């Protein structure tokens, strides 16, 4: 949840700057991507013969680029939850 708050705050800070720079034809491309990665625990089955998943990762990416500039910013944040076997 903290990750989403940070991503929303970053977007809220960046978007006004983007809107201002579009007025001067010096605009920024803002690309975001959020996805979940699920890793299977290979060869293991639970008591109901279902696959067992070992790790889940929430990934968020943010990219800022400007065609008029050589400068760009790329940010990736990943939070993972791993099952601990007793």
HTML snippet that shows the backbone in 3Dmol.js (N, CA, C, O; Angstrom):
<script src="https://3Dmol.org/build/3Dmol-min.js"></script>
<div id="view" style="width:600px;height:400px;position:relative"></div>
<script>
const pdb = `
ATOM      1  N   UNK A   1       0.820  -1.187   0.000  1.00  0.00           N
ATOM      2  CA  UNK A   1       0.000   0.000   0.000  1.00  0.00           C
ATOM      3  C   UNK A   1       0.871   1.262   0.000  1.00  0.00           C
ATOM      4  O   UNK A   1       0.546   2.248  -0.661  1.00  0.00           O
ATOM      5  N   UNK A   2       1.979   1.221   0.747  1.00  0.00           N
ATOM      6  CA  UNK A   2       2.876   2.376   0.763  1.00  0.00           C
ATOM      7  C   UNK A   2       3.431   2.652  -0.632  1.00  0.00           C
ATOM      8  O   UNK A   2       3.668   3.799  -1.011  1.00  0.00           O
ATOM      9  N   UNK A   3       3.635   1.557  -1.395  1.00  0.00           N
ATOM     10  CA  UNK A   3       4.149   1.700  -2.748  1.00  0.00           C
ATOM     11  C   UNK A   3       3.189   2.513  -3.609  1.00  0.00           C
ATOM     12  O   UNK A   3       3.607   3.412  -4.339  1.00  0.00           O
ATOM     13  N   UNK A   4       1.892   2.189  -3.516  1.00  0.00           N
ATOM     14  CA  UNK A   4       0.902   2.905  -4.320  1.00  0.00           C
ATOM     15  C   UNK A   4       0.825   4.375  -3.921  1.00  0.00           C
ATOM     16  O   UNK A   4       0.659   5.244  -4.776  1.00  0.00           O
ATOM     17  N   UNK A   5       0.945   4.654  -2.621  1.00  0.00           N
ATOM     18  CA  UNK A   5       0.932   6.045  -2.164  1.00  0.00           C
ATOM     19  C   UNK A   5       2.118   6.810  -2.766  1.00  0.00           C
ATOM     20  O   UNK A   5       1.971   7.948  -3.212  1.00  0.00           O
ATOM     21  N   UNK A   6       3.287   6.175  -2.771  1.00  0.00           N
ATOM     22  CA  UNK A   6       4.469   6.811  -3.352  1.00  0.00           C
ATOM     23  C   UNK A   6       4.343   7.017  -4.846  1.00  0.00           C
ATOM     24  O   UNK A   6       4.745   8.055  -5.371  1.00  0.00           O
ATOM     25  N   UNK A   7       3.780   6.020  -5.543  1.00  0.00           N
ATOM     26  CA  UNK A   7       3.603   6.134  -6.989  1.00  0.00           C
ATOM     27  C   UNK A   7       2.608   7.237  -7.326  1.00  0.00           C
ATOM     28  O   UNK A   7       2.826   8.002  -8.265  1.00  0.00           O
ATOM     29  N   UNK A   8       1.525   7.325  -6.570  1.00  0.00           N
ATOM     30  CA  UNK A   8       0.521   8.379  -6.796  1.00  0.00           C
ATOM     31  C   UNK A   8       1.118   9.747  -6.500  1.00  0.00           C
ATOM     32  O   UNK A   8       0.891  10.696  -7.250  1.00  0.00           O
ATOM     33  N   UNK A   9       1.879   9.859  -5.413  1.00  0.00           N
ATOM     34  CA  UNK A   9       2.513  11.130  -5.074  1.00  0.00           C
ATOM     35  C   UNK A   9       3.514  11.549  -6.148  1.00  0.00           C
ATOM     36  O   UNK A   9       3.556  12.718  -6.529  1.00  0.00           O
ATOM     37  N   UNK A  10       4.318  10.609  -6.640  1.00  0.00           N
ATOM     38  CA  UNK A  10       5.281  10.926  -7.700  1.00  0.00           C
ATOM     39  C   UNK A  10       4.570  11.402  -8.958  1.00  0.00           C
ATOM     40  O   UNK A  10       5.000  12.363  -9.595  1.00  0.00           O
ATOM     41  N   UNK A  11       3.481  10.728  -9.316  1.00  0.00           N
ATOM     42  CA  UNK A  11       2.715  11.113 -10.503  1.00  0.00           C
ATOM     43  C   UNK A  11       2.092  12.490 -10.313  1.00  0.00           C
ATOM     44  O   UNK A  11       2.067  13.297 -11.243  1.00  0.00           O
ATOM     45  N   UNK A  12       1.585  12.764  -9.103  1.00  0.00           N
ATOM     46  CA  UNK A  12       0.970  14.064  -8.833  1.00  0.00           C
ATOM     47  C   UNK A  12       1.988  15.199  -8.928  1.00  0.00           C
ATOM     48  O   UNK A  12       1.635  16.317  -9.305  1.00  0.00           O
ATOM     49  N   UNK A  13       3.222  14.926  -8.596  1.00  0.00           N
ATOM     50  CA  UNK A  13       4.270  15.949  -8.687  1.00  0.00           C
ATOM     51  C   UNK A  13       4.709  16.135 -10.138  1.00  0.00           C
ATOM     52  O   UNK A  13       4.977  17.261 -10.559  1.00  0.00           O
ATOM     53  N   UNK A  14       4.784  15.062 -10.898  1.00  0.00           N
ATOM     54  CA  UNK A  14       5.323  15.106 -12.252  1.00  0.00           C
ATOM     55  C   UNK A  14       4.325  15.667 -13.262  1.00  0.00           C
ATOM     56  O   UNK A  14       4.715  16.416 -14.158  1.00  0.00           O
ATOM     57  N   UNK A  15       3.045  15.318 -13.133  1.00  0.00           N
ATOM     58  CA  UNK A  15       2.065  15.720 -14.145  1.00  0.00           C
ATOM     59  C   UNK A  15       1.923  17.235 -14.318  1.00  0.00           C
ATOM     60  O   UNK A  15       1.843  17.690 -15.460  1.00  0.00           O
ATOM     61  N   UNK A  16       1.888  18.045 -13.247  1.00  0.00           N
ATOM     62  CA  UNK A  16       1.831  19.501 -13.491  1.00  0.00           C
ATOM     63  C   UNK A  16       3.035  20.026 -14.262  1.00  0.00           C
ATOM     64  O   UNK A  16       2.898  20.919 -15.098  1.00  0.00           O
ATOM     65  N   UNK A  17       4.207  19.476 -13.986  1.00  0.00           N
ATOM     66  CA  UNK A  17       5.410  19.859 -14.727  1.00  0.00           C
ATOM     67  C   UNK A  17       5.275  19.476 -16.188  1.00  0.00           C
ATOM     68  O   UNK A  17       5.679  20.233 -17.071  1.00  0.00           O
ATOM     69  N   UNK A  18       4.715  18.318 -16.447  1.00  0.00           N
ATOM     70  CA  UNK A  18       4.502  17.855 -17.820  1.00  0.00           C
ATOM     71  C   UNK A  18       3.543  18.773 -18.557  1.00  0.00           C
ATOM     72  O   UNK A  18       3.787  19.134 -19.709  1.00  0.00           O
ATOM     73  N   UNK A  19       2.457  19.151 -17.902  1.00  0.00           N
ATOM     74  CA  UNK A  19       1.475  20.029 -18.536  1.00  0.00           C
ATOM     75  C   UNK A  19       2.094  21.388 -18.844  1.00  0.00           C
ATOM     76  O   UNK A  19       1.836  21.953 -19.906  1.00  0.00           O
ATOM     77  N   UNK A  20       2.904  21.917 -17.937  1.00  0.00           N
ATOM     78  CA  UNK A  20       3.539  23.214 -18.162  1.00  0.00           C
ATOM     79  C   UNK A  20       4.512  23.154 -19.330  1.00  0.00           C
ATOM     80  O   UNK A  20       4.543  24.068 -20.154  1.00  0.00           O
ATOM     81  N   UNK A  21       5.303  22.097 -19.412  1.00  0.00           N
ATOM     82  CA  UNK A  21       6.299  22.027 -20.476  1.00  0.00           C
ATOM     83  C   UNK A  21       5.666  21.752 -21.832  1.00  0.00           C
ATOM     84  O   UNK A  21       6.292  22.043 -22.852  1.00  0.00           O
ATOM     85  N   UNK A  22       4.446  21.201 -21.894  1.00  0.00           N
ATOM     86  CA  UNK A  22       3.780  21.013 -23.174  1.00  0.00           C
ATOM     87  C   UNK A  22       3.396  22.360 -23.783  1.00  0.00           C
ATOM     88  O   UNK A  22       3.292  22.479 -25.004  1.00  0.00           O
ATOM     89  N   UNK A  23       3.186  23.368 -22.947  1.00  0.00           N
ATOM     90  CA  UNK A  23       2.828  24.684 -23.450  1.00  0.00           C
ATOM     91  C   UNK A  23       3.988  25.303 -24.231  1.00  0.00           C
ATOM     92  O   UNK A  23       3.757  26.120 -25.123  1.00  0.00           O
ATOM     93  N   UNK A  24       5.211  24.936 -23.917  1.00  0.00           N
ATOM     94  CA  UNK A  24       6.374  25.489 -24.603  1.00  0.00           C
ATOM     95  C   UNK A  24       6.918  24.535 -25.668  1.00  0.00           C
ATOM     96  O   UNK A  24       8.037  24.723 -26.144  1.00  0.00           O
ATOM     97  N   UNK A  25       6.146  23.518 -26.048  1.00  0.00           N
ATOM     98  CA  UNK A  25       6.547  22.508 -27.039  1.00  0.00           C
ATOM     99  C   UNK A  25       7.796  21.744 -26.608  1.00  0.00           C
ATOM    100  O   UNK A  25       8.491  21.160 -27.439  1.00  0.00           O
ATOM    101  N   UNK A  26       8.069  21.750 -25.336  1.00  0.00           N
ATOM    102  CA  UNK A  26       9.165  20.973 -24.765  1.00  0.00           C
ATOM    103  C   UNK A  26       8.518  19.977 -23.801  1.00  0.00           C
ATOM    104  O   UNK A  26       8.563  20.168 -22.586  1.00  0.00           O
ATOM    105  N   UNK A  27       7.922  18.926 -24.337  1.00  0.00           N
ATOM    106  CA  UNK A  27       7.069  18.059 -23.544  1.00  0.00           C
ATOM    107  C   UNK A  27       7.780  16.784 -23.121  1.00  0.00           C
ATOM    108  O   UNK A  27       8.754  16.361 -23.744  1.00  0.00           O
ATOM    109  N   UNK A  28       7.282  16.186 -22.065  1.00  0.00           N
ATOM    110  CA  UNK A  28       7.823  14.956 -21.524  1.00  0.00           C
ATOM    111  C   UNK A  28       6.845  13.818 -21.756  1.00  0.00           C
ATOM    112  O   UNK A  28       5.632  13.995 -21.636  1.00  0.00           O
ATOM    113  N   UNK A  29       7.376  12.656 -22.087  1.00  0.00           N
ATOM    114  CA  UNK A  29       6.563  11.447 -22.183  1.00  0.00           C
ATOM    115  C   UNK A  29       6.609  10.749 -20.819  1.00  0.00           C
ATOM    116  O   UNK A  29       7.688  10.466 -20.299  1.00  0.00           O
ATOM    117  N   UNK A  30       5.449  10.477 -20.253  1.00  0.00           N
ATOM    118  CA  UNK A  30       5.356   9.773 -18.982  1.00  0.00           C
ATOM    119  C   UNK A  30       4.743   8.404 -19.256  1.00  0.00           C
ATOM    120  O   UNK A  30       3.597   8.307 -19.696  1.00  0.00           O
ATOM    121  N   UNK A  31       5.504   7.357 -18.998  1.00  0.00           N
ATOM    122  CA  UNK A  31       5.031   5.990 -19.199  1.00  0.00           C
ATOM    123  C   UNK A  31       5.061   5.267 -17.859  1.00  0.00           C
ATOM    124  O   UNK A  31       6.063   5.308 -17.146  1.00  0.00           O
ATOM    125  N   UNK A  32       3.969   4.611 -17.524  1.00  0.00           N
ATOM    126  CA  UNK A  32       3.911   3.836 -16.292  1.00  0.00           C
ATOM    127  C   UNK A  32       3.459   2.421 -16.612  1.00  0.00           C
ATOM    128  O   UNK A  32       2.780   2.177 -17.609  1.00  0.00           O
ATOM    129  N   UNK A  33       3.843   1.509 -15.759  1.00  0.00           N
ATOM    130  CA  UNK A  33       3.453   0.115 -15.910  1.00  0.00           C
ATOM    131  C   UNK A  33       3.436  -0.511 -14.520  1.00  0.00           C
ATOM    132  O   UNK A  33       4.382  -0.356 -13.748  1.00  0.00           O
ATOM    133  N   UNK A  34       2.356  -1.218 -14.209  1.00  0.00           N
ATOM    134  CA  UNK A  34       2.230  -1.925 -12.946  1.00  0.00           C
ATOM    135  C   UNK A  34       1.791  -3.354 -13.266  1.00  0.00           C
ATOM    136  O   UNK A  34       0.830  -3.559 -14.007  1.00  0.00           O
ATOM    137  N   UNK A  35       2.483  -4.326 -12.718  1.00  0.00           N
ATOM    138  CA  UNK A  35       2.111  -5.716 -12.958  1.00  0.00           C
ATOM    139  C   UNK A  35       2.530  -6.581 -11.782  1.00  0.00           C
ATOM    140  O   UNK A  35       3.278  -6.149 -10.905  1.00  0.00           O
ATOM    141  N   UNK A  36       2.031  -7.814 -11.779  1.00  0.00           N
ATOM    142  CA  UNK A  36       2.319  -8.773 -10.721  1.00  0.00           C
ATOM    143  C   UNK A  36       3.042  -9.977 -11.330  1.00  0.00           C
ATOM    144  O   UNK A  36       2.628 -10.504 -12.362  1.00  0.00           O
ATOM    145  N   UNK A  37       4.115 -10.399 -10.684  1.00  0.00           N
ATOM    146  CA  UNK A  37       4.825 -11.609 -11.081  1.00  0.00           C
ATOM    147  C   UNK A  37       4.550 -12.691 -10.040  1.00  0.00           C
ATOM    148  O   UNK A  37       4.671 -12.453  -8.839  1.00  0.00           O
ATOM    149  N   UNK A  38       4.182 -13.869 -10.507  1.00  0.00           N
ATOM    150  CA  UNK A  38       3.903 -15.001  -9.618  1.00  0.00           C
ATOM    151  C   UNK A  38       4.855 -16.131  -9.980  1.00  0.00           C
ATOM    152  O   UNK A  38       4.941 -16.531 -11.142  1.00  0.00           O
ATOM    153  N   UNK A  39       5.568 -16.644  -8.985  1.00  0.00           N
ATOM    154  CA  UNK A  39       6.521 -17.732  -9.225  1.00  0.00           C
ATOM    155  C   UNK A  39       6.002 -19.024  -8.618  1.00  0.00           C
ATOM    156  O   UNK A  39       5.604 -19.073  -7.454  1.00  0.00           O
ATOM    157  N   UNK A  40       6.016 -20.058  -9.429  1.00  0.00           N
ATOM    158  CA  UNK A  40       5.566 -21.373  -8.987  1.00  0.00           C
ATOM    159  C   UNK A  40       6.706 -22.098  -8.277  1.00  0.00           C
ATOM    160  O   UNK A  40       7.862 -22.027  -8.695  1.00  0.00           O
ATOM    161  N   UNK A  41       6.365 -22.789  -7.209  1.00  0.00           N
ATOM    162  CA  UNK A  41       7.337 -23.626  -6.511  1.00  0.00           C
ATOM    163  C   UNK A  41       7.414 -24.934  -7.283  1.00  0.00           C
ATOM    164  O   UNK A  41       6.546 -25.795  -7.137  1.00  0.00           O
ATOM    165  N   UNK A  42       8.436 -25.087  -8.095  1.00  0.00           N
ATOM    166  CA  UNK A  42       8.550 -26.181  -9.061  1.00  0.00           C
ATOM    167  C   UNK A  42       8.476 -27.560  -8.403  1.00  0.00           C
ATOM    168  O   UNK A  42       9.184 -27.849  -7.439  1.00  0.00           O
ATOM    169  N   UNK A  43       7.601 -28.397  -8.951  1.00  0.00           N
ATOM    170  CA  UNK A  43       7.520 -29.784  -8.527  1.00  0.00           C
ATOM    171  C   UNK A  43       6.742 -30.016  -7.246  1.00  0.00           C
ATOM    172  O   UNK A  43       6.642 -31.160  -6.802  1.00  0.00           O
ATOM    173  N   UNK A  44       6.194 -28.994  -6.642  1.00  0.00           N
ATOM    174  CA  UNK A  44       5.477 -29.155  -5.387  1.00  0.00           C
ATOM    175  C   UNK A  44       3.974 -29.049  -5.604  1.00  0.00           C
ATOM    176  O   UNK A  44       3.519 -28.273  -6.444  1.00  0.00           O
ATOM    177  N   UNK A  45       3.210 -29.819  -4.858  1.00  0.00           N
ATOM    178  CA  UNK A  45       1.744 -29.790  -4.899  1.00  0.00           C
ATOM    179  C   UNK A  45       1.225 -29.732  -3.468  1.00  0.00           C
ATOM    180  O   UNK A  45       1.853 -30.257  -2.548  1.00  0.00           O
ATOM    181  N   UNK A  46       0.062 -29.084  -3.288  1.00  0.00           N
ATOM    182  CA  UNK A  46      -0.534 -29.068  -1.957  1.00  0.00           C
ATOM    183  C   UNK A  46      -1.362 -30.338  -1.746  1.00  0.00           C
ATOM    184  O   UNK A  46      -1.361 -31.224  -2.600  1.00  0.00           O
ATOM    185  N   UNK A  47      -2.063 -30.433  -0.625  1.00  0.00           N
ATOM    186  CA  UNK A  47      -2.813 -31.643  -0.296  1.00  0.00           C
ATOM    187  C   UNK A  47      -3.982 -31.891  -1.247  1.00  0.00           C
ATOM    188  O   UNK A  47      -4.501 -33.006  -1.303  1.00  0.00           O
ATOM    189  N   UNK A  48      -4.409 -30.860  -2.002  1.00  0.00           N
ATOM    190  CA  UNK A  48      -5.489 -31.007  -2.979  1.00  0.00           C
ATOM    191  C   UNK A  48      -4.951 -31.184  -4.404  1.00  0.00           C
ATOM    192  O   UNK A  48      -5.709 -31.119  -5.372  1.00  0.00           O
ATOM    193  N   UNK A  49      -3.645 -31.407  -4.522  1.00  0.00           N
ATOM    194  CA  UNK A  49      -2.959 -31.612  -5.791  1.00  0.00           C
ATOM    195  C   UNK A  49      -2.952 -30.353  -6.677  1.00  0.00           C
ATOM    196  O   UNK A  49      -2.890 -30.458  -7.902  1.00  0.00           O
ATOM    197  N   UNK A  50      -3.014 -29.182  -6.066  1.00  0.00           N
ATOM    198  CA  UNK A  50      -2.906 -27.912  -6.789  1.00  0.00           C
ATOM    199  C   UNK A  50      -1.446 -27.452  -6.800  1.00  0.00           C
ATOM    200  O   UNK A  50      -0.661 -27.828  -5.929  1.00  0.00           O
ATOM    201  N   UNK A  51      -1.096 -26.637  -7.790  1.00  0.00           N
ATOM    202  CA  UNK A  51       0.250 -26.062  -7.829  1.00  0.00           C
ATOM    203  C   UNK A  51       0.455 -25.161  -6.620  1.00  0.00           C
ATOM    204  O   UNK A  51      -0.487 -24.543  -6.122  1.00  0.00           O
ATOM    205  N   UNK A  52       1.691 -25.095  -6.158  1.00  0.00           N
ATOM    206  CA  UNK A  52       2.042 -24.249  -5.025  1.00  0.00           C
ATOM    207  C   UNK A  52       2.833 -23.061  -5.562  1.00  0.00           C
ATOM    208  O   UNK A  52       3.789 -23.233  -6.318  1.00  0.00           O
ATOM    209  N   UNK A  53       2.430 -21.861  -5.170  1.00  0.00           N
ATOM    210  CA  UNK A  53       3.128 -20.659  -5.601  1.00  0.00           C
ATOM    211  C   UNK A  53       4.000 -20.156  -4.464  1.00  0.00           C
ATOM    212  O   UNK A  53       3.549 -20.020  -3.327  1.00  0.00           O
ATOM    213  N   UNK A  54       5.238 -19.885  -4.784  1.00  0.00           N
ATOM    214  CA  UNK A  54       6.275 -19.605  -3.805  1.00  0.00           C
ATOM    215  C   UNK A  54       6.445 -18.112  -3.535  1.00  0.00           C
ATOM    216  O   UNK A  54       6.685 -17.714  -2.395  1.00  0.00           O
ATOM    217  N   UNK A  55       6.324 -17.281  -4.572  1.00  0.00           N
ATOM    218  CA  UNK A  55       6.648 -15.866  -4.414  1.00  0.00           C
ATOM    219  C   UNK A  55       5.748 -15.030  -5.314  1.00  0.00           C
ATOM    220  O   UNK A  55       5.472 -15.405  -6.453  1.00  0.00           O
ATOM    221  N   UNK A  56       5.294 -13.895  -4.793  1.00  0.00           N
ATOM    222  CA  UNK A  56       4.488 -12.943  -5.549  1.00  0.00           C
ATOM    223  C   UNK A  56       5.176 -11.590  -5.456  1.00  0.00           C
ATOM    224  O   UNK A  56       5.536 -11.149  -4.365  1.00  0.00           O
ATOM    225  N   UNK A  57       5.362 -10.927  -6.594  1.00  0.00           N
ATOM    226  CA  UNK A  57       6.020  -9.619  -6.624  1.00  0.00           C
ATOM    227  C   UNK A  57       5.124  -8.603  -7.326  1.00  0.00           C
ATOM    228  O   UNK A  57       4.622  -8.857  -8.421  1.00  0.00           O
ATOM    229  N   UNK A  58       4.931  -7.456  -6.690  1.00  0.00           N
ATOM    230  CA  UNK A  58       4.230  -6.337  -7.303  1.00  0.00           C
ATOM    231  C   UNK A  58       5.311  -5.398  -7.853  1.00  0.00           C
ATOM    232  O   UNK A  58       6.204  -4.973  -7.120  1.00  0.00           O
ATOM    233  N   UNK A  59       5.222  -5.084  -9.134  1.00  0.00           N
ATOM    234  CA  UNK A  59       6.245  -4.280  -9.797  1.00  0.00           C
ATOM    235  C   UNK A  59       5.595  -3.028 -10.374  1.00  0.00           C
ATOM    236  O   UNK A  59       4.545  -3.097 -11.015  1.00  0.00           O
ATOM    237  N   UNK A  60       6.228  -1.889 -10.141  1.00  0.00           N
ATOM    238  CA  UNK A  60       5.779  -0.632 -10.728  1.00  0.00           C
ATOM    239  C   UNK A  60       6.937   0.031 -11.447  1.00  0.00           C
ATOM    240  O   UNK A  60       8.051   0.079 -10.926  1.00  0.00           O
ATOM    241  N   UNK A  61       6.680   0.540 -12.636  1.00  0.00           N
ATOM    242  CA  UNK A  61       7.728   1.194 -13.422  1.00  0.00           C
ATOM    243  C   UNK A  61       7.258   2.584 -13.834  1.00  0.00           C
ATOM    244  O   UNK A  61       6.079   2.793 -14.120  1.00  0.00           O
ATOM    245  N   UNK A  62       8.181   3.518 -13.860  1.00  0.00           N
ATOM    246  CA  UNK A  62       7.913   4.877 -14.287  1.00  0.00           C
ATOM    247  C   UNK A  62       9.047   5.316 -15.199  1.00  0.00           C
ATOM    248  O   UNK A  62      10.217   5.144 -14.859  1.00  0.00           O
ATOM    249  N   UNK A  63       8.712   5.880 -16.353  1.00  0.00           N
ATOM    250  CA  UNK A  63       9.725   6.361 -17.296  1.00  0.00           C
ATOM    251  C   UNK A  63       9.354   7.765 -17.747  1.00  0.00           C
ATOM    252  O   UNK A  63       8.217   8.017 -18.145  1.00  0.00           O
ATOM    253  N   UNK A  64      10.306   8.668 -17.683  1.00  0.00           N
ATOM    254  CA  UNK A  64      10.144  10.034 -18.169  1.00  0.00           C
ATOM    255  C   UNK A  64      11.167  10.274 -19.265  1.00  0.00           C
ATOM    256  O   UNK A  64      12.368  10.127 -19.035  1.00  0.00           O
ATOM    257  N   UNK A  65      10.715  10.633 -20.431  1.00  0.00           N
ATOM    258  CA  UNK A  65      11.624  10.940 -21.529  1.00  0.00           C
ATOM    259  C   UNK A  65      11.145  12.185 -22.250  1.00  0.00           C
ATOM    260  O   UNK A  65       9.955  12.499 -22.253  1.00  0.00           O
ATOM    261  N   UNK A  66      12.072  12.879 -22.850  1.00  0.00           N
ATOM    262  CA  UNK A  66      11.767  14.078 -23.617  1.00  0.00           C
ATOM    263  C   UNK A  66      12.491  13.969 -24.960  1.00  0.00           C
ATOM    264  O   UNK A  66      13.715  13.840 -24.987  1.00  0.00           O
ATOM    265  N   UNK A  67      11.751  14.018 -26.078  1.00  0.00           N
ATOM    266  CA  UNK A  67      12.412  13.894 -27.374  1.00  0.00           C
ATOM    267  C   UNK A  67      13.386  15.039 -27.676  1.00  0.00           C
ATOM    268  O   UNK A  67      14.266  14.900 -28.526  1.00  0.00           O
ATOM    269  N   UNK A  68      13.228  16.158 -26.988  1.00  0.00           N
ATOM    270  CA  UNK A  68      14.095  17.312 -27.207  1.00  0.00           C
ATOM    271  C   UNK A  68      15.342  17.287 -26.321  1.00  0.00           C
ATOM    272  O   UNK A  68      16.179  18.186 -26.400  1.00  0.00           O
ATOM    273  N   UNK A  69      15.464  16.265 -25.482  1.00  0.00           N
ATOM    274  CA  UNK A  69      16.552  16.231 -24.513  1.00  0.00           C
ATOM    275  C   UNK A  69      17.226  14.866 -24.517  1.00  0.00           C
ATOM    276  O   UNK A  69      16.616  13.866 -24.894  1.00  0.00           O
ATOM    277  N   UNK A  70      18.472  14.832 -24.102  1.00  0.00           N
ATOM    278  CA  UNK A  70      19.182  13.579 -23.934  1.00  0.00           C
ATOM    279  C   UNK A  70      18.916  12.973 -22.560  1.00  0.00           C
ATOM    280  O   UNK A  70      19.302  11.837 -22.288  1.00  0.00           O
ATOM    281  N   UNK A  71      18.252  13.742 -21.696  1.00  0.00           N
ATOM    282  CA  UNK A  71      18.004  13.319 -20.328  1.00  0.00           C
ATOM    283  C   UNK A  71      16.759  12.447 -20.260  1.00  0.00           C
ATOM    284  O   UNK A  71      15.779  12.708 -20.957  1.00  0.00           O
ATOM    285  N   UNK A  72      16.789  11.424 -19.435  1.00  0.00           N
ATOM    286  CA  UNK A  72      15.632  10.576 -19.199  1.00  0.00           C
ATOM    287  C   UNK A  72      15.706  10.011 -17.794  1.00  0.00           C
ATOM    288  O   UNK A  72      16.782   9.951 -17.199  1.00  0.00           O
ATOM    289  N   UNK A  73      14.570   9.599 -17.265  1.00  0.00           N
ATOM    290  CA  UNK A  73      14.505   9.046 -15.918  1.00  0.00           C
ATOM    291  C   UNK A  73      13.721   7.748 -15.975  1.00  0.00           C
ATOM    292  O   UNK A  73      12.616   7.706 -16.516  1.00  0.00           O
ATOM    293  N   UNK A  74      14.293   6.689 -15.416  1.00  0.00           N
ATOM    294  CA  UNK A  74      13.641   5.390 -15.378  1.00  0.00           C
ATOM    295  C   UNK A  74      13.692   4.872 -13.947  1.00  0.00           C
ATOM    296  O   UNK A  74      14.752   4.836 -13.324  1.00  0.00           O
ATOM    297  N   UNK A  75      12.536   4.475 -13.439  1.00  0.00           N
ATOM    298  CA  UNK A  75      12.434   4.032 -12.060  1.00  0.00           C
ATOM    299  C   UNK A  75      11.632   2.742 -12.008  1.00  0.00           C
ATOM    300  O   UNK A  75      10.565   2.643 -12.614  1.00  0.00           O
ATOM    301  N   UNK A  76      12.142   1.763 -11.289  1.00  0.00           N
ATOM    302  CA  UNK A  76      11.410   0.517 -11.082  1.00  0.00           C
ATOM    303  C   UNK A  76      11.407   0.201  -9.597  1.00  0.00           C
ATOM    304  O   UNK A  76      12.439   0.249  -8.928  1.00  0.00           O
ATOM    305  N   UNK A  77      10.227  -0.120  -9.102  1.00  0.00           N
ATOM    306  CA  UNK A  77      10.095  -0.488  -7.687  1.00  0.00           C
ATOM    307  C   UNK A  77       9.427  -1.853  -7.606  1.00  0.00           C
ATOM    308  O   UNK A  77       8.429  -2.104  -8.281  1.00  0.00           O
ATOM    309  N   UNK A  78       9.977  -2.726  -6.785  1.00  0.00           N
ATOM    310  CA  UNK A  78       9.484  -4.099  -6.682  1.00  0.00           C
ATOM    311  C   UNK A  78       9.346  -4.462  -5.202  1.00  0.00           C
ATOM    312  O   UNK A  78      10.262  -4.256  -4.406  1.00  0.00           O
ATOM    313  N   UNK A  79       8.187  -5.003  -4.861  1.00  0.00           N
ATOM    314  CA  UNK A  79       7.980  -5.531  -3.510  1.00  0.00           C
ATOM    315  C   UNK A  79       7.556  -6.983  -3.647  1.00  0.00           C
ATOM    316  O   UNK A  79       6.649  -7.308  -4.414  1.00  0.00           O
ATOM    317  N   UNK A  80       8.223  -7.854  -2.894  1.00  0.00           N
ATOM    318  CA  UNK A  80       7.973  -9.282  -3.029  1.00  0.00           C
ATOM    319  C   UNK A  80       7.499  -9.868  -1.711  1.00  0.00           C
ATOM    320  O   UNK A  80       7.938  -9.466  -0.633  1.00  0.00           O
ATOM    321  N   UNK A  81       6.595 -10.824  -1.825  1.00  0.00           N
ATOM    322  CA  UNK A  81       6.137 -11.615  -0.689  1.00  0.00           C
ATOM    323  C   UNK A  81       6.524 -13.057  -0.967  1.00  0.00           C
ATOM    324  O   UNK A  81       6.154 -13.616  -2.000  1.00  0.00           O
ATOM    325  N   UNK A  82       7.255 -13.650  -0.066  1.00  0.00           N
ATOM    326  CA  UNK A  82       7.711 -15.031  -0.254  1.00  0.00           C
ATOM    327  C   UNK A  82       7.135 -15.890   0.863  1.00  0.00           C
ATOM    328  O   UNK A  82       7.141 -15.505   2.032  1.00  0.00           O
ATOM    329  N   UNK A  83       6.644 -17.051   0.481  1.00  0.00           N
ATOM    330  CA  UNK A  83       6.080 -17.967   1.467  1.00  0.00           C
ATOM    331  C   UNK A  83       7.210 -18.619   2.242  1.00  0.00           C
ATOM    332  O   UNK A  83       8.164 -19.134   1.659  1.00  0.00           O
ATOM    333  N   UNK A  84       7.094 -18.592   3.540  1.00  0.00           N
ATOM    334  CA  UNK A  84       8.055 -19.269   4.396  1.00  0.00           C
ATOM    335  C   UNK A  84       7.456 -20.601   4.804  1.00  0.00           C
ATOM    336  O   UNK A  84       6.367 -20.659   5.376  1.00  0.00           O
ATOM    337  N   UNK A  85       8.162 -21.646   4.510  1.00  0.00           N
ATOM    338  CA  UNK A  85       7.657 -22.995   4.799  1.00  0.00           C
ATOM    339  C   UNK A  85       7.992 -23.359   6.235  1.00  0.00           C
ATOM    340  O   UNK A  85       9.118 -23.162   6.692  1.00  0.00           O
ATOM    341  N   UNK A  86       7.018 -23.883   6.931  1.00  0.00           N
ATOM    342  CA  UNK A  86       7.207 -24.253   8.348  1.00  0.00           C
ATOM    343  C   UNK A  86       7.863 -25.602   8.487  1.00  0.00           C
ATOM    344  O   UNK A  86       8.095 -26.064   9.605  1.00  0.00           O
TER     345      UNK A  86
END
`;
const viewer = $3Dmol.createViewer("view");
viewer.addModel(pdb, "pdb");
viewer.setStyle({}, {cartoon: {color: "spectrum"}});
viewer.zoomTo();
viewer.render();
</script>
